[in-house]
Amino acid sequence: MATRPVTQSRLEAAVSASWLPMLIIALAQIQLAFNVSALPVSIGGIVEAFGTTPANVGTALVVYSLAVAGFVMLGAKLGKMFGARLVFQIGVILHGLAMVRWR
């Protein structure tokens, strides 16, 4: 089993690779973790604001978590069908558009 030596051009290409995709993925994971962690903490405020029971809010949070998991699975399947890079770029664009405040 022979291995290829690391050439200067391959090393330079690896060093000059963009960190932007990794930064975007890291920020998305932080946002997802914060979202999932913050909602259970705010159950009391949600109950007061909507005048509902804590059981209803808990049920909504479980359904929300299942929906998020379903969309993650859908994204993985679409990435396999159409290419991970294209689906990732479209997802980032859609997420960015969703974050824009329309007036």
PDB file as gemmi writes it, atoms N, CA and C in Angstrom:
CRYST1    1.000    1.000    1.000  90.00  90.00  90.00 P 1                      
ATOM      1  N   MET A   1       0.841  -1.171   0.000  1.00  0.00           N  
ATOM      2  CA  MET A   1       0.000   0.000   0.000  1.00  0.00           C  
ATOM      3  C   MET A   1       0.890   1.240   0.000  1.00  0.00           C  
ATOM      4  N   ALA A   2       0.915   1.922  -1.094  1.00  0.00           N  
ATOM      5  CA  ALA A   2       1.760   3.098  -1.236  1.00  0.00           C  
ATOM      6  C   ALA A   2       0.950   4.358  -0.951  1.00  0.00           C  
ATOM      7  N   THR A   3       1.564   5.299  -0.287  1.00  0.00           N  
ATOM      8  CA  THR A   3       0.912   6.579  -0.025  1.00  0.00           C  
ATOM      9  C   THR A   3       1.613   7.653  -0.833  1.00  0.00           C  
ATOM     10  N   ARG A   4       0.825   8.619  -1.252  1.00  0.00           N  
ATOM     11  CA  ARG A   4       1.404   9.721  -2.027  1.00  0.00           C  
ATOM     12  C   ARG A   4       1.992  10.747  -1.077  1.00  0.00           C  
ATOM     13  N   PRO A   5       3.162  11.265  -1.401  1.00  0.00           N  
ATOM     14  CA  PRO A   5       3.734  12.302  -0.541  1.00  0.00           C  
ATOM     15  C   PRO A   5       2.935  13.601  -0.673  1.00  0.00           C  
ATOM     16  N   VAL A   6       2.939  14.366   0.381  1.00  0.00           N  
ATOM     17  CA  VAL A   6       2.245  15.653   0.378  1.00  0.00           C  
ATOM     18  C   VAL A   6       3.102  16.648  -0.380  1.00  0.00           C  
ATOM     19  N   THR A   7       2.580  17.147  -1.470  1.00  0.00           N  
ATOM     20  CA  THR A   7       3.321  18.126  -2.258  1.00  0.00           C  
ATOM     21  C   THR A   7       3.014  19.523  -1.747  1.00  0.00           C  
ATOM     22  N   GLN A   8       3.841  20.446  -2.153  1.00  0.00           N  
ATOM     23  CA  GLN A   8       3.668  21.841  -1.730  1.00  0.00           C  
ATOM     24  C   GLN A   8       2.339  22.402  -2.211  1.00  0.00           C  
ATOM     25  N   SER A   9       1.928  22.084  -3.450  1.00  0.00           N  
ATOM     26  CA  SER A   9       0.675  22.629  -3.983  1.00  0.00           C  
ATOM     27  C   SER A   9      -0.534  22.064  -3.236  1.00  0.00           C  
ATOM     28  N   ARG A  10      -0.491  20.767  -2.882  1.00  0.00           N  
ATOM     29  CA  ARG A  10      -1.603  20.192  -2.116  1.00  0.00           C  
ATOM     30  C   ARG A  10      -1.670  20.797  -0.724  1.00  0.00           C  
ATOM     31  N   LEU A  11      -0.517  21.045  -0.132  1.00  0.00           N  
ATOM     32  CA  LEU A  11      -0.471  21.651   1.191  1.00  0.00           C  
ATOM     33  C   LEU A  11      -1.008  23.080   1.145  1.00  0.00           C  
ATOM     34  N   GLU A  12      -0.612  23.840   0.124  1.00  0.00           N  
ATOM     35  CA  GLU A  12      -1.100  25.212  -0.009  1.00  0.00           C  
ATOM     36  C   GLU A  12      -2.609  25.238  -0.244  1.00  0.00           C  
ATOM     37  N   ALA A  13      -3.116  24.293  -1.016  1.00  0.00           N  
ATOM     38  CA  ALA A  13      -4.552  24.238  -1.277  1.00  0.00           C  
ATOM     39  C   ALA A  13      -5.315  23.938   0.002  1.00  0.00           C  
ATOM     40  N   ALA A  14      -4.772  23.068   0.837  1.00  0.00           N  
ATOM     41  CA  ALA A  14      -5.431  22.736   2.092  1.00  0.00           C  
ATOM     42  C   ALA A  14      -5.412  23.918   3.054  1.00  0.00           C  
ATOM     43  N   VAL A  15      -4.309  24.644   3.077  1.00  0.00           N  
ATOM     44  CA  VAL A  15      -4.194  25.785   3.981  1.00  0.00           C  
ATOM     45  C   VAL A  15      -5.086  26.931   3.525  1.00  0.00           C  
ATOM     46  N   SER A  16      -5.209  27.116   2.213  1.00  0.00           N  
ATOM     47  CA  SER A  16      -5.977  28.249   1.707  1.00  0.00           C  
ATOM     48  C   SER A  16      -7.470  27.954   1.601  1.00  0.00           C  
ATOM     49  N   ALA A  17      -7.901  26.785   2.042  1.00  0.00           N  
ATOM     50  CA  ALA A  17      -9.322  26.456   1.988  1.00  0.00           C  
ATOM     51  C   ALA A  17     -10.101  27.444   2.862  1.00  0.00           C  
ATOM     52  N   SER A  18     -11.271  27.786   2.410  1.00  0.00           N  
ATOM     53  CA  SER A  18     -12.084  28.764   3.116  1.00  0.00           C  
ATOM     54  C   SER A  18     -12.676  28.180   4.394  1.00  0.00           C  
ATOM     55  N   TRP A  19     -12.657  28.966   5.442  1.00  0.00           N  
ATOM     56  CA  TRP A  19     -13.256  28.574   6.711  1.00  0.00           C  
ATOM     57  C   TRP A  19     -14.710  29.021   6.804  1.00  0.00           C  
ATOM     58  N   LEU A  20     -15.211  29.727   5.802  1.00  0.00           N  
ATOM     59  CA  LEU A  20     -16.579  30.256   5.856  1.00  0.00           C  
ATOM     60  C   LEU A  20     -17.634  29.165   6.010  1.00  0.00           C  
ATOM     61  N   PRO A  21     -17.594  28.075   5.229  1.00  0.00           N  
ATOM     62  CA  PRO A  21     -18.619  27.039   5.433  1.00  0.00           C  
ATOM     63  C   PRO A  21     -18.605  26.461   6.849  1.00  0.00           C  
ATOM     64  N   MET A  22     -17.418  26.238   7.402  1.00  0.00           N  
ATOM     65  CA  MET A  22     -17.332  25.703   8.766  1.00  0.00           C  
ATOM     66  C   MET A  22     -17.881  26.694   9.773  1.00  0.00           C  
ATOM     67  N   LEU A  23     -17.635  27.974   9.563  1.00  0.00           N  
ATOM     68  CA  LEU A  23     -18.164  29.002  10.458  1.00  0.00           C  
ATOM     69  C   LEU A  23     -19.685  29.047  10.392  1.00  0.00           C  
ATOM     70  N   ILE A  24     -20.239  28.949   9.202  1.00  0.00           N  
ATOM     71  CA  ILE A  24     -21.701  28.965   9.048  1.00  0.00           C  
ATOM     72  C   ILE A  24     -22.319  27.749   9.717  1.00  0.00           C  
ATOM     73  N   ILE A  25     -21.719  26.583   9.535  1.00  0.00           N  
ATOM     74  CA  ILE A  25     -22.243  25.367  10.170  1.00  0.00           C  
ATOM     75  C   ILE A  25     -22.165  25.493  11.691  1.00  0.00           C  
ATOM     76  N   ALA A  26     -21.057  26.007  12.205  1.00  0.00           N  
ATOM     77  CA  ALA A  26     -20.914  26.159  13.653  1.00  0.00           C  
ATOM     78  C   ALA A  26     -21.963  27.120  14.207  1.00  0.00           C  
ATOM     79  N   LEU A  27     -22.187  28.233  13.533  1.00  0.00           N  
ATOM     80  CA  LEU A  27     -23.190  29.197  13.992  1.00  0.00           C  
ATOM     81  C   LEU A  27     -24.599  28.613  13.936  1.00  0.00           C  
ATOM     82  N   ALA A  28     -24.881  27.829  12.902  1.00  0.00           N  
ATOM     83  CA  ALA A  28     -26.198  27.195  12.810  1.00  0.00           C  
ATOM     84  C   ALA A  28     -26.394  26.190  13.936  1.00  0.00           C  
ATOM     85  N   GLN A  29     -25.356  25.444  14.281  1.00  0.00           N  
ATOM     86  CA  GLN A  29     -25.462  24.483  15.376  1.00  0.00           C  
ATOM     87  C   GLN A  29     -25.647  25.197  16.718  1.00  0.00           C  
ATOM     88  N   ILE A  30     -24.960  26.314  16.905  1.00  0.00           N  
ATOM     89  CA  ILE A  30     -25.125  27.097  18.130  1.00  0.00           C  
ATOM     90  C   ILE A  30     -26.547  27.625  18.225  1.00  0.00           C  
ATOM     91  N   GLN A  31     -27.081  28.113  17.105  1.00  0.00           N  
ATOM     92  CA  GLN A  31     -28.449  28.623  17.104  1.00  0.00           C  
ATOM     93  C   GLN A  31     -29.450  27.509  17.417  1.00  0.00           C  
ATOM     94  N   LEU A  32     -29.256  26.339  16.845  1.00  0.00           N  
ATOM     95  CA  LEU A  32     -30.148  25.216  17.103  1.00  0.00           C  
ATOM     96  C   LEU A  32     -30.073  24.796  18.571  1.00  0.00           C  
ATOM     97  N   ALA A  33     -28.868  24.705  19.120  1.00  0.00           N  
ATOM     98  CA  ALA A  33     -28.710  24.321  20.517  1.00  0.00           C  
ATOM     99  C   ALA A  33     -29.338  25.363  21.441  1.00  0.00           C  
ATOM    100  N   PHE A  34     -29.149  26.626  21.136  1.00  0.00           N  
ATOM    101  CA  PHE A  34     -29.749  27.681  21.951  1.00  0.00           C  
ATOM    102  C   PHE A  34     -31.272  27.628  21.881  1.00  0.00           C  
ATOM    103  N   ASN A  35     -31.794  27.405  20.689  1.00  0.00           N  
ATOM    104  CA  ASN A  35     -33.236  27.351  20.485  1.00  0.00           C  
ATOM    105  C   ASN A  35     -33.852  26.219  21.303  1.00  0.00           C  
ATOM    106  N   VAL A  36     -33.268  25.040  21.216  1.00  0.00           N  
ATOM    107  CA  VAL A  36     -33.804  23.886  21.926  1.00  0.00           C  
ATOM    108  C   VAL A  36     -33.635  24.050  23.433  1.00  0.00           C  
ATOM    109  N   SER A  37     -32.565  24.707  23.874  1.00  0.00           N  
ATOM    110  CA  SER A  37     -32.318  24.879  25.310  1.00  0.00           C  
ATOM    111  C   SER A  37     -33.149  26.005  25.911  1.00  0.00           C  
ATOM    112  N   ALA A  38     -33.422  27.039  25.147  1.00  0.00           N  
ATOM    113  CA  ALA A  38     -34.108  28.215  25.699  1.00  0.00           C  
ATOM    114  C   ALA A  38     -35.613  28.006  25.839  1.00  0.00           C  
ATOM    115  N   LEU A  39     -36.207  27.227  24.966  1.00  0.00           N  
ATOM    116  CA  LEU A  39     -37.657  27.059  25.018  1.00  0.00           C  
ATOM    117  C   LEU A  39     -38.152  26.409  26.312  1.00  0.00           C  
ATOM    118  N   PRO A  40     -37.567  25.311  26.784  1.00  0.00           N  
ATOM    119  CA  PRO A  40     -38.059  24.744  28.044  1.00  0.00           C  
ATOM    120  C   PRO A  40     -37.894  25.686  29.231  1.00  0.00           C  
ATOM    121  N   VAL A  41     -36.887  26.532  29.211  1.00  0.00           N  
ATOM    122  CA  VAL A  41     -36.675  27.471  30.314  1.00  0.00           C  
ATOM    123  C   VAL A  41     -37.773  28.512  30.353  1.00  0.00           C  
ATOM    124  N   SER A  42     -38.317  28.848  29.204  1.00  0.00           N  
ATOM    125  CA  SER A  42     -39.317  29.915  29.134  1.00  0.00           C  
ATOM    126  C   SER A  42     -40.758  29.401  29.168  1.00  0.00           C  
ATOM    127  N   ILE A  43     -40.975  28.191  29.650  1.00  0.00           N  
ATOM    128  CA  ILE A  43     -42.342  27.650  29.692  1.00  0.00           C  
ATOM    129  C   ILE A  43     -43.249  28.538  30.546  1.00  0.00           C  
ATOM    130  N   GLY A  44     -42.749  29.013  31.685  1.00  0.00           N  
ATOM    131  CA  GLY A  44     -43.565  29.863  32.558  1.00  0.00           C  
ATOM    132  C   GLY A  44     -44.059  31.114  31.851  1.00  0.00           C  
ATOM    133  N   GLY A  45     -43.169  31.778  31.131  1.00  0.00           N  
ATOM    134  CA  GLY A  45     -43.552  32.979  30.394  1.00  0.00           C  
ATOM    135  C   GLY A  45     -44.521  32.681  29.264  1.00  0.00           C  
ATOM    136  N   ILE A  46     -44.323  31.555  28.611  1.00  0.00           N  
ATOM    137  CA  ILE A  46     -45.224  31.170  27.522  1.00  0.00           C  
ATOM    138  C   ILE A  46     -46.613  30.877  28.067  1.00  0.00           C  
ATOM    139  N   VAL A  47     -46.678  30.196  29.211  1.00  0.00           N  
ATOM    140  CA  VAL A  47     -47.971  29.876  29.835  1.00  0.00           C  
ATOM    141  C   VAL A  47     -48.709  31.159  30.182  1.00  0.00           C  
ATOM    142  N   GLU A  48     -48.008  32.118  30.751  1.00  0.00           N  
ATOM    143  CA  GLU A  48     -48.642  33.384  31.113  1.00  0.00           C  
ATOM    144  C   GLU A  48     -49.071  34.176  29.882  1.00  0.00           C  
ATOM    145  N   ALA A  49     -48.223  34.224  28.875  1.00  0.00           N  
ATOM    146  CA  ALA A  49     -48.516  35.034  27.690  1.00  0.00           C  
ATOM    147  C   ALA A  49     -49.700  34.490  26.910  1.00  0.00           C  
ATOM    148  N   PHE A  50     -49.828  33.180  26.820  1.00  0.00           N  
ATOM    149  CA  PHE A  50     -50.894  32.596  26.013  1.00  0.00           C  
ATOM    150  C   PHE A  50     -52.057  32.073  26.834  1.00  0.00           C  
ATOM    151  N   GLY A  51     -51.963  32.118  28.138  1.00  0.00           N  
ATOM    152  CA  GLY A  51     -53.052  31.671  28.993  1.00  0.00           C  
ATOM    153  C   GLY A  51     -53.404  30.202  28.782  1.00  0.00           C  
ATOM    154  N   THR A  52     -52.401  29.364  28.747  1.00  0.00           N  
ATOM    155  CA  THR A  52     -52.617  27.937  28.533  1.00  0.00           C  
ATOM    156  C   THR A  52     -51.961  27.148  29.665  1.00  0.00           C  
ATOM    157  N   THR A  53     -52.046  25.863  29.609  1.00  0.00           N  
ATOM    158  CA  THR A  53     -51.465  25.031  30.670  1.00  0.00           C  
ATOM    159  C   THR A  53     -50.031  24.655  30.323  1.00  0.00           C  
ATOM    160  N   PRO A  54     -49.220  24.354  31.336  1.00  0.00           N  
ATOM    161  CA  PRO A  54     -47.851  23.901  31.060  1.00  0.00           C  
ATOM    162  C   PRO A  54     -47.815  22.599  30.254  1.00  0.00           C  
ATOM    163  N   ALA A  55     -48.808  21.751  30.424  1.00  0.00           N  
ATOM    164  CA  ALA A  55     -48.846  20.503  29.651  1.00  0.00           C  
ATOM    165  C   ALA A  55     -48.998  20.794  28.162  1.00  0.00           C  
ATOM    166  N   ASN A  56     -49.832  21.769  27.820  1.00  0.00           N  
ATOM    167  CA  ASN A  56     -49.992  22.133  26.404  1.00  0.00           C  
ATOM    168  C   ASN A  56     -48.698  22.696  25.821  1.00  0.00           C  
ATOM    169  N   VAL A  57     -48.007  23.507  26.593  1.00  0.00           N  
ATOM    170  CA  VAL A  57     -46.740  24.075  26.126  1.00  0.00           C  
ATOM    171  C   VAL A  57     -45.700  22.969  25.968  1.00  0.00           C  
ATOM    172  N   GLY A  58     -45.651  22.044  26.922  1.00  0.00           N  
ATOM    173  CA  GLY A  58     -44.726  20.922  26.820  1.00  0.00           C  
ATOM    174  C   GLY A  58     -45.000  20.069  25.597  1.00  0.00           C  
ATOM    175  N   THR A  59     -46.275  19.830  25.326  1.00  0.00           N  
ATOM    176  CA  THR A  59     -46.641  19.066  24.138  1.00  0.00           C  
ATOM    177  C   THR A  59     -46.213  19.796  22.872  1.00  0.00           C  
ATOM    178  N   ALA A  60     -46.429  21.094  22.839  1.00  0.00           N  
ATOM    179  CA  ALA A  60     -46.018  21.884  21.673  1.00  0.00           C  
ATOM    180  C   ALA A  60     -44.504  21.832  21.476  1.00  0.00           C  
ATOM    181  N   LEU A  61     -43.746  21.850  22.563  1.00  0.00           N  
ATOM    182  CA  LEU A  61     -42.288  21.785  22.452  1.00  0.00           C  
ATOM    183  C   LEU A  61     -41.830  20.427  21.924  1.00  0.00           C  
ATOM    184  N   VAL A  62     -42.493  19.361  22.357  1.00  0.00           N  
ATOM    185  CA  VAL A  62     -42.137  18.031  21.848  1.00  0.00           C  
ATOM    186  C   VAL A  62     -42.459  17.928  20.361  1.00  0.00           C  
ATOM    187  N   VAL A  63     -43.636  18.419  19.959  1.00  0.00           N  
ATOM    188  CA  VAL A  63     -44.016  18.389  18.540  1.00  0.00           C  
ATOM    189  C   VAL A  63     -43.049  19.246  17.726  1.00  0.00           C  
ATOM    190  N   TYR A  64     -42.663  20.394  18.264  1.00  0.00           N  
ATOM    191  CA  TYR A  64     -41.688  21.265  17.592  1.00  0.00           C  
ATOM    192  C   TYR A  64     -40.362  20.544  17.398  1.00  0.00           C  
ATOM    193  N   SER A  65     -39.885  19.867  18.455  1.00  0.00           N  
ATOM    194  CA  SER A  65     -38.612  19.138  18.345  1.00  0.00           C  
ATOM    195  C   SER A  65     -38.691  18.033  17.301  1.00  0.00           C  
ATOM    196  N   LEU A  66     -39.813  17.339  17.238  1.00  0.00           N  
ATOM    197  CA  LEU A  66     -39.986  16.296  16.224  1.00  0.00           C  
ATOM    198  C   LEU A  66     -40.018  16.892  14.820  1.00  0.00           C  
ATOM    199  N   ALA A  67     -40.655  18.046  14.677  1.00  0.00           N  
ATOM    200  CA  ALA A  67     -40.697  18.704  13.370  1.00  0.00           C  
ATOM    201  C   ALA A  67     -39.294  19.131  12.932  1.00  0.00           C  
ATOM    202  N   VAL A  68     -38.512  19.669  13.867  1.00  0.00           N  
ATOM    203  CA  VAL A  68     -37.134  20.061  13.548  1.00  0.00           C  
ATOM    204  C   VAL A  68     -36.334  18.835  13.117  1.00  0.00           C  
ATOM    205  N   ALA A  69     -36.476  17.733  13.848  1.00  0.00           N  
ATOM    206  CA  ALA A  69     -35.767  16.505  13.488  1.00  0.00           C  
ATOM    207  C   ALA A  69     -36.199  16.015  12.105  1.00  0.00           C  
ATOM    208  N   GLY A  70     -37.490  16.129  11.818  1.00  0.00           N  
ATOM    209  CA  GLY A  70     -37.985  15.724  10.501  1.00  0.00           C  
ATOM    210  C   GLY A  70     -37.391  16.561   9.382  1.00  0.00           C  
ATOM    211  N   PHE A  71     -37.274  17.871   9.604  1.00  0.00           N  
ATOM    212  CA  PHE A  71     -36.685  18.730   8.579  1.00  0.00           C  
ATOM    213  C   PHE A  71     -35.187  18.486   8.422  1.00  0.00           C  
ATOM    214  N   VAL A  72     -34.509  18.128   9.512  1.00  0.00           N  
ATOM    215  CA  VAL A  72     -33.095  17.771   9.408  1.00  0.00           C  
ATOM    216  C   VAL A  72     -32.949  16.517   8.552  1.00  0.00           C  
ATOM    217  N   MET A  73     -33.808  15.533   8.782  1.00  0.00           N  
ATOM    218  CA  MET A  73     -33.772  14.303   7.976  1.00  0.00           C  
ATOM    219  C   MET A  73     -34.094  14.604   6.512  1.00  0.00           C  
ATOM    220  N   LEU A  74     -35.065  15.471   6.287  1.00  0.00           N  
ATOM    221  CA  LEU A  74     -35.405  15.867   4.921  1.00  0.00           C  
ATOM    222  C   LEU A  74     -34.225  16.554   4.244  1.00  0.00           C  
ATOM    223  N   GLY A  75     -33.552  17.428   4.973  1.00  0.00           N  
ATOM    224  CA  GLY A  75     -32.382  18.101   4.423  1.00  0.00           C  
ATOM    225  C   GLY A  75     -31.277  17.118   4.064  1.00  0.00           C  
ATOM    226  N   ALA A  76     -31.096  16.105   4.901  1.00  0.00           N  
ATOM    227  CA  ALA A  76     -30.083  15.092   4.604  1.00  0.00           C  
ATOM    228  C   ALA A  76     -30.440  14.311   3.344  1.00  0.00           C  
ATOM    229  N   LYS A  77     -31.716  13.981   3.208  1.00  0.00           N  
ATOM    230  CA  LYS A  77     -32.155  13.239   2.020  1.00  0.00           C  
ATOM    231  C   LYS A  77     -32.007  14.095   0.764  1.00  0.00           C  
ATOM    232  N   LEU A  78     -32.396  15.372   0.844  1.00  0.00           N  
ATOM    233  CA  LEU A  78     -32.243  16.273  -0.299  1.00  0.00           C  
ATOM    234  C   LEU A  78     -30.770  16.461  -0.644  1.00  0.00           C  
ATOM    235  N   GLY A  79     -29.916  16.522   0.376  1.00  0.00           N  
ATOM    236  CA  GLY A  79     -28.487  16.649   0.142  1.00  0.00           C  
ATOM    237  C   GLY A  79     -27.924  15.447  -0.584  1.00  0.00           C  
ATOM    238  N   LYS A  80     -28.450  14.288  -0.258  1.00  0.00           N  
ATOM    239  CA  LYS A  80     -27.999  13.082  -0.945  1.00  0.00           C  
ATOM    240  C   LYS A  80     -28.490  13.047  -2.388  1.00  0.00           C  
ATOM    241  N   MET A  81     -29.699  13.568  -2.632  1.00  0.00           N  
ATOM    242  CA  MET A  81     -30.272  13.545  -3.973  1.00  0.00           C  
ATOM    243  C   MET A  81     -29.665  14.599  -4.894  1.00  0.00           C  
ATOM    244  N   PHE A  82     -29.496  15.819  -4.391  1.00  0.00           N  
ATOM    245  CA  PHE A  82     -29.101  16.942  -5.244  1.00  0.00           C  
ATOM    246  C   PHE A  82     -27.692  17.465  -4.976  1.00  0.00           C  
ATOM    247  N   GLY A  83     -27.031  16.927  -3.988  1.00  0.00           N  
ATOM    248  CA  GLY A  83     -25.682  17.388  -3.653  1.00  0.00           C  
ATOM    249  C   GLY A  83     -25.712  18.232  -2.387  1.00  0.00           C  
ATOM    250  N   ALA A  84     -24.846  17.893  -1.478  1.00  0.00           N  
ATOM    251  CA  ALA A  84     -24.834  18.558  -0.180  1.00  0.00           C  
ATOM    252  C   ALA A  84     -24.535  20.050  -0.301  1.00  0.00           C  
ATOM    253  N   ARG A  85     -23.617  20.399  -1.189  1.00  0.00           N  
ATOM    254  CA  ARG A  85     -23.238  21.809  -1.311  1.00  0.00           C  
ATOM    255  C   ARG A  85     -24.396  22.663  -1.808  1.00  0.00           C  
ATOM    256  N   LEU A  86     -25.095  22.201  -2.837  1.00  0.00           N  
ATOM    257  CA  LEU A  86     -26.223  22.967  -3.387  1.00  0.00           C  
ATOM    258  C   LEU A  86     -27.336  23.115  -2.350  1.00  0.00           C  
ATOM    259  N   VAL A  87     -27.672  22.024  -1.680  1.00  0.00           N  
ATOM    260  CA  VAL A  87     -28.738  22.078  -0.673  1.00  0.00           C  
ATOM    261  C   VAL A  87     -28.328  22.972   0.489  1.00  0.00           C  
ATOM    262  N   PHE A  88     -27.053  22.911   0.885  1.00  0.00           N  
ATOM    263  CA  PHE A  88     -26.563  23.771   1.955  1.00  0.00           C  
ATOM    264  C   PHE A  88     -26.664  25.239   1.565  1.00  0.00           C  
ATOM    265  N   GLN A  89     -26.247  25.568   0.350  1.00  0.00           N  
ATOM    266  CA  GLN A  89     -26.301  26.957  -0.099  1.00  0.00           C  
ATOM    267  C   GLN A  89     -27.741  27.455  -0.170  1.00  0.00           C  
ATOM    268  N   ILE A  90     -28.633  26.644  -0.687  1.00  0.00           N  
ATOM    269  CA  ILE A  90     -30.044  27.035  -0.755  1.00  0.00           C  
ATOM    270  C   ILE A  90     -30.610  27.206   0.648  1.00  0.00           C  
ATOM    271  N   GLY A  91     -30.255  26.296   1.551  1.00  0.00           N  
ATOM    272  CA  GLY A  91     -30.731  26.398   2.937  1.00  0.00           C  
ATOM    273  C   GLY A  91     -30.249  27.653   3.628  1.00  0.00           C  
ATOM    274  N   VAL A  92     -28.987  28.010   3.405  1.00  0.00           N  
ATOM    275  CA  VAL A  92     -28.443  29.232   4.014  1.00  0.00           C  
ATOM    276  C   VAL A  92     -29.152  30.460   3.454  1.00  0.00           C  
ATOM    277  N   ILE A  93     -29.402  30.471   2.160  1.00  0.00           N  
ATOM    278  CA  ILE A  93     -30.104  31.602   1.540  1.00  0.00           C  
ATOM    279  C   ILE A  93     -31.527  31.708   2.080  1.00  0.00           C  
ATOM    280  N   LEU A  94     -32.231  30.583   2.161  1.00  0.00           N  
ATOM    281  CA  LEU A  94     -33.605  30.605   2.689  1.00  0.00           C  
ATOM    282  C   LEU A  94     -33.629  31.049   4.153  1.00  0.00           C  
ATOM    283  N   HIS A  95     -32.676  30.554   4.928  1.00  0.00           N  
ATOM    284  CA  HIS A  95     -32.608  30.964   6.331  1.00  0.00           C  
ATOM    285  C   HIS A  95     -32.323  32.462   6.441  1.00  0.00           C  
ATOM    286  N   GLY A  96     -31.413  32.959   5.626  1.00  0.00           N  
ATOM    287  CA  GLY A  96     -31.122  34.388   5.629  1.00  0.00           C  
ATOM    288  C   GLY A  96     -32.328  35.229   5.250  1.00  0.00           C  
ATOM    289  N   LEU A  97     -33.080  34.771   4.250  1.00  0.00           N  
ATOM    290  CA  LEU A  97     -34.295  35.490   3.865  1.00  0.00           C  
ATOM    291  C   LEU A  97     -35.340  35.460   4.970  1.00  0.00           C  
ATOM    292  N   ALA A  98     -35.420  34.340   5.680  1.00  0.00           N  
ATOM    293  CA  ALA A  98     -36.382  34.237   6.774  1.00  0.00           C  
ATOM    294  C   ALA A  98     -36.011  35.162   7.940  1.00  0.00           C  
ATOM    295  N   MET A  99     -34.708  35.451   8.089  1.00  0.00           N  
ATOM    296  CA  MET A  99     -34.264  36.308   9.172  1.00  0.00           C  
ATOM    297  C   MET A  99     -34.429  37.796   8.860  1.00  0.00           C  
ATOM    298  N   VAL A 100     -34.609  38.117   7.583  1.00  0.00           N  
ATOM    299  CA  VAL A 100     -34.777  39.524   7.202  1.00  0.00           C  
ATOM    300  C   VAL A 100     -36.121  40.014   7.708  1.00  0.00           C  
ATOM    301  N   ARG A 101     -36.101  41.151   8.283  1.00  0.00           N  
ATOM    302  CA  ARG A 101     -37.343  41.730   8.806  1.00  0.00           C  
ATOM    303  C   ARG A 101     -38.033  42.504   7.681  1.00  0.00           C  
ATOM    304  N   TRP A 102     -39.168  42.012   7.254  1.00  0.00           N  
ATOM    305  CA  TRP A 102     -39.922  42.644   6.187  1.00  0.00           C  
ATOM    306  C   TRP A 102     -40.793  43.739   6.772  1.00  0.00           C  
ATOM    307  N   ARG A 103     -40.809  44.890   6.119  1.00  0.00           N  
ATOM    308  CA  ARG A 103     -41.648  45.993   6.602  1.00  0.00           C  
ATOM    309  C   ARG A 103     -42.689  46.336   5.587  1.00  0.00           C  
TER     310      ARG A 103                                                      
END                                                                             
